[in-house]
């Protein structure tokens, strides 16, 4: 692993022997490991601010199931996970996929199968994070562009200007206040909305 930050894996399984075996294999591969014996224990750890890079969880456990925890992980910062089960039936696999599992491993899992699955899941999680960041950046850019267009329209009406002179006036104002044009546009739109509401 070339990354300077050691990926942290959270293992969630109610079977102590499985947990110990997995923890040993994962640690031997150079990952940092934490474990929880139930979905509830894992949720408590997450509620305390713990954010693993990947969660490996058993599908069927007493109390809350792994599928329930999978849904919580997705809602909470898009924490990536892969699922383990003694059952490889189509319905269980389908449910895991629907919850967003990056992999599905049937127990008992051997180390030769486990480590490549973790590496692939971490790589895929990284790709998904980059896609989310790109999408957010594009959305911010679109929102900024929309606000600028609305602010130009407001300036055109306010000062009875054509589009280009209104845009130039906004740009000059932003420069004189040492602001980004998009930030000034947000202020112009907000103040216009306030006046309309009043």
C-alpha positions as CSV (number, residue, x, y, z in Angstrom):
1,X,0.0,0.0,0.0
2,X,1.6,3.3,-1.1
3,X,-0.9,5.6,0.7
4,X,0.8,7.2,3.8
5,X,-2.5,7.1,5.7
6,X,-3.1,3.5,6.7
7,X,-6.7,2.6,5.8
8,X,-8.8,1.7,8.8
9,X,-11.2,-1.3,8.6
10,X,-14.1,-1.8,10.9
11,X,-15.2,-5.5,11.2
12,X,-18.7,-6.2,12.4
13,X,-19.7,-9.8,13.2
14,X,-21.4,-11.5,16.1
15,X,-19.2,-14.6,15.9
16,X,-16.1,-14.0,18.0
17,X,-14.0,-16.6,16.2
18,X,-14.8,-15.1,12.8
19,X,-14.1,-11.6,14.1
20,X,-10.7,-12.7,15.6
21,X,-9.7,-14.6,12.4
22,X,-10.7,-11.7,10.1
23,X,-9.0,-9.1,12.4
24,X,-5.8,-11.1,12.3
25,X,-5.8,-11.5,8.5
26,X,-6.6,-7.8,8.0
27,X,-4.0,-6.6,10.4
28,X,-1.4,-8.9,8.8
29,X,-2.1,-7.2,5.5
30,X,-1.1,-3.9,7.0
31,X,-4.5,-2.3,7.7
32,X,-5.6,-0.7,11.0
33,X,-8.5,-2.8,12.5
34,X,-11.3,-2.2,14.9
35,X,-14.1,-4.6,15.6
36,X,-17.7,-4.6,16.9
37,X,-19.8,-7.7,17.9
38,X,-23.1,-6.1,16.7
39,X,-24.7,-3.5,14.5
40,X,-25.6,-1.6,17.6
41,X,-22.0,-1.5,18.9
42,X,-20.8,-0.4,15.5
43,X,-23.5,2.4,15.5
44,X,-22.3,3.6,18.9
45,X,-18.7,3.8,17.6
46,X,-19.9,5.8,14.6
47,X,-22.1,8.1,16.8
48,X,-18.9,8.8,18.8
49,X,-17.3,10.2,15.6
50,X,-15.4,7.1,14.5
51,X,-15.1,7.1,10.7
52,X,-13.5,3.9,9.2
53,X,-12.3,3.8,5.6
54,X,-14.2,0.6,5.0
55,X,-16.6,-1.6,7.0
56,X,-16.9,-5.4,6.6
57,X,-20.1,-6.6,8.1
58,X,-22.0,-9.8,8.6
59,X,-25.5,-9.8,7.0
60,X,-27.3,-11.8,9.7
61,X,-26.7,-10.9,13.4
62,X,-28.8,-10.9,16.5
63,X,-30.5,-7.5,17.0
64,X,-30.1,-5.2,14.1
65,X,-29.0,-6.9,10.9
66,X,-26.1,-6.1,8.8
67,X,-28.5,-4.8,6.1
68,X,-29.8,-2.2,8.6
69,X,-26.3,-1.1,9.4
70,X,-25.5,-0.9,5.7
71,X,-28.3,1.6,5.2
72,X,-27.0,3.7,8.2
73,X,-23.5,3.6,6.7
74,X,-24.8,4.9,3.4
75,X,-26.7,7.7,5.1
76,X,-23.8,8.6,7.3
77,X,-21.0,10.2,5.2
78,X,-21.3,7.4,2.5
79,X,-19.1,5.1,4.5
80,X,-18.1,2.2,2.1
81,X,-18.8,-1.4,3.1
82,X,-18.6,-4.9,2.0
83,X,-20.8,-7.7,3.3
84,X,-20.0,-11.2,4.6
85,X,-22.5,-14.0,5.0
86,X,-22.6,-17.7,5.5
87,X,-25.5,-17.6,3.0
88,X,-24.7,-16.9,-0.7
89,X,-28.3,-17.2,-1.9
90,X,-29.4,-14.8,-4.6
91,X,-31.9,-12.9,-2.4
92,X,-29.3,-12.1,0.3
93,X,-26.7,-11.0,-2.4
94,X,-29.4,-8.9,-4.1
95,X,-30.3,-7.1,-0.8
96,X,-26.6,-6.4,-0.2
97,X,-26.1,-4.9,-3.6
98,X,-29.3,-2.8,-3.3
99,X,-27.8,-1.3,-0.1
100,X,-24.6,-0.4,-1.9
101,X,-22.2,-3.2,-0.9
102,X,-18.9,-2.9,-2.8
103,X,-18.4,-6.7,-2.5
104,X,-20.1,-9.8,-1.1
105,X,-18.0,-12.6,0.4
106,X,-19.3,-16.0,1.5
107,X,-18.0,-17.3,4.8
108,X,-15.7,-18.9,5.7
109,X,-13.5,-16.3,3.9
110,X,-9.9,-17.2,3.2
111,X,-7.1,-14.6,3.3
112,X,-6.3,-15.1,-0.4
113,X,-9.9,-14.0,-1.2
114,X,-10.2,-11.4,1.6
115,X,-7.3,-9.0,0.9
116,X,-7.9,-8.5,-2.8
117,X,-11.6,-7.8,-2.0
118,X,-10.6,-5.2,0.6
119,X,-8.2,-3.6,-1.9
120,X,-10.8,-3.5,-4.7
121,X,-13.4,-2.1,-2.3
122,X,-11.1,0.7,-1.1
123,X,-10.2,1.6,-4.7
124,X,-13.8,1.7,-5.7
125,X,-14.7,3.8,-2.6
126,X,-12.0,6.2,-3.5
127,X,-13.4,6.5,-7.1
128,X,-16.9,7.1,-5.7
129,X,-15.6,9.8,-3.4
130,X,-13.9,11.5,-6.3
131,X,-17.1,11.4,-8.3
132,X,-19.1,12.9,-5.5
133,X,-16.5,15.7,-5.1
134,X,-16.6,16.4,-8.8
135,X,-20.4,16.4,-8.9
136,X,-20.5,18.8,-5.9
137,X,-17.9,21.1,-7.7
138,X,-20.0,21.1,-10.9
139,X,-23.2,21.8,-8.9
140,X,-21.5,24.7,-7.1
141,X,-20.3,26.0,-10.4
142,X,-23.8,25.7,-11.9
143,X,-25.4,27.4,-8.9
144,X,-22.8,30.2,-9.1
145,X,-23.5,30.7,-12.8
146,X,-27.3,30.8,-12.2
147,X,-26.9,33.3,-9.4
148,X,-24.7,35.5,-11.6
149,X,-27.4,35.4,-14.4
150,X,-30.1,36.3,-11.9
151,X,-28.0,39.1,-10.4
152,X,-27.3,40.5,-14.0
153,X,-31.1,40.5,-14.6
154,X,-31.7,42.3,-11.4
155,X,-29.0,44.9,-12.2
156,X,-30.5,45.3,-15.7
157,X,-33.9,46.1,-14.3
158,X,-32.6,48.3,-11.4
159,X,-30.4,50.5,-13.6
160,X,-32.2,50.1,-16.9
161,X,-29.0,48.6,-18.5
162,X,-28.4,46.2,-21.3
163,X,-27.0,42.8,-20.4
164,X,-23.3,43.4,-21.0
165,X,-23.1,46.8,-19.2
166,X,-25.1,45.3,-16.2
167,X,-22.6,42.4,-16.1
168,X,-19.6,44.8,-16.2
169,X,-21.1,46.9,-13.4
170,X,-21.5,43.8,-11.3
171,X,-17.9,42.8,-12.1
172,X,-16.6,46.3,-11.2
173,X,-18.5,46.2,-7.9
174,X,-17.1,42.8,-7.0
175,X,-13.6,43.9,-7.8
176,X,-14.0,47.1,-5.7
177,X,-15.2,45.0,-2.7
178,X,-12.4,42.3,-3.3
179,X,-15.2,39.7,-3.7
180,X,-15.7,36.9,-6.1
181,X,-18.4,37.7,-8.7
182,X,-20.4,34.6,-7.6
183,X,-20.4,35.8,-3.9
184,X,-21.6,39.2,-4.9
185,X,-24.3,37.6,-7.0
186,X,-25.6,35.7,-4.0
187,X,-25.8,38.9,-2.0
188,X,-27.6,40.7,-4.8
189,X,-30.1,37.9,-5.2
190,X,-30.6,37.6,-1.4
191,X,-31.2,41.4,-1.0
192,X,-33.7,41.4,-3.9
193,X,-35.6,38.4,-2.3
194,X,-35.6,40.3,1.0
195,X,-37.1,43.4,-0.6
196,X,-39.7,41.3,-2.4
197,X,-40.6,39.5,0.9
198,X,-40.9,42.9,2.7
